[in-house]
Amino acid sequence: MPSLADKTCVPCRGGVPPLKGEKLDEIYHQLPEHTQWNVVDEHHLVRGYRFPDFRTALAFVNRVGALAEEQGHHPDILLVWGKVEITIWTHAVNGLTESDFILAAKIDQLER
């Protein structure tokens, strides 16, 4: 079975239920053990990143933006001096789908 980071986000047009309960837990545990993503209210994923300065944080945001464009799945990004916060969910279903976890895993790889 391929890892989440090896998969590709699938555009969601709605009409499918968001992940909840056991299904949500199952896919969350497919993220690497060291992940720092938090599931909030079974609705969205949030993770903060720290950087030594604004320039490094901005460079990370630009890499995330390029990845989001490539995957066709766009997170909310908050950039402040030395900190980036990313929030992911699928707007079409107003909740979480597998693509959200795929994007999270891919963003984790950018951190390296």
N, C-alpha and C positions, 0 to 999 in steps of 0.2 A: 504494500500500500504506500503510495507516495506521501511525502510529508506535506503539510499545508503550504509551506514555502515553495514547493515544486508544482503546485497547482496554479491555475489561472482563474482570476475572478470572472464570474459569469454575470452578465447584466441581468438585473431583476426588474421586471415590469409590473410587479405586484401580483396579487392573486394567490400567493403562497403564504402560509402562516409563518410568523417569525419563530426562531428557535426558542424553546422554553424548557424548563425542568431538566429531566435526564438527558434529552438530546443536546441541550445547551451545555450541560456539564461534560458530556462525552466529547464534544468538539473542543471545548475549552482545554481539556486535558491533552489534546493533540498538539497544543502549543508547547514549545520547549520548556523543560522544568524551570529554567531560570527566568522565565517570562515575568514581566512586571505589569502586564496588562490586567486591568480590573474590569470585571463585568459589573455594571451599575444597573440595578433594578431590572435585570434580564432584558435590558433595552439597548445598551450601548457599551462599547469598550473604551477605556481611557488609560492612557499611559503618559507619564511625564519623563522627560529626558533632561539631563543637566549638561552644560557645556562651560568651558572656561571663559568664553567671551561671546559677544554678539555675532561676530563674523562666523565662528564655528557653528553656532546654532542656526544661522541663516543658511549656511552651506548644507546643513542637514535638511532643513525645510525644503530647499531646492531639490535635493535628491528625492525626498518624499513626494514632492510635486511631480517630478518626472515619472516616478513609479506609478503614482495615481493616474496620470494620463495614459501610461502604457497599459494599465490594468482596466481603465475605464471605471474606476471606483474611487471616489474622492472623499477623504476625511476632512473633518474640521481641524484646523491647525491654529494654535495660539503660539505666537513667538514673542518672547520678552528677552531682555538681556540675560544670556546664560541659561535660558530655559525654553523648552518646547513642550507643549502639551497637545496630544493628538487624541481626538475622539472619533470613533468609527461606529456607524450603524447604517442600515439600508433604509433609506428614506421611503422607498416604494412600499415597504411593509411595516414601516414605523417600528423597527426592531432589528434583531440580529439574524443574519444568514451565514452560511458557510463562507461566502465571499468576504465578509468582515474579518473572519479569522485568518483567511488566506492573506488578506492585505496586512493584517497585524504581523503575521509570521514573516512576510516579505520585508516589512519595515524593520523588524528586529535584525534582519540580515544587513540592512544598511548601516546599522550602528557600528558594525565591526570595521 
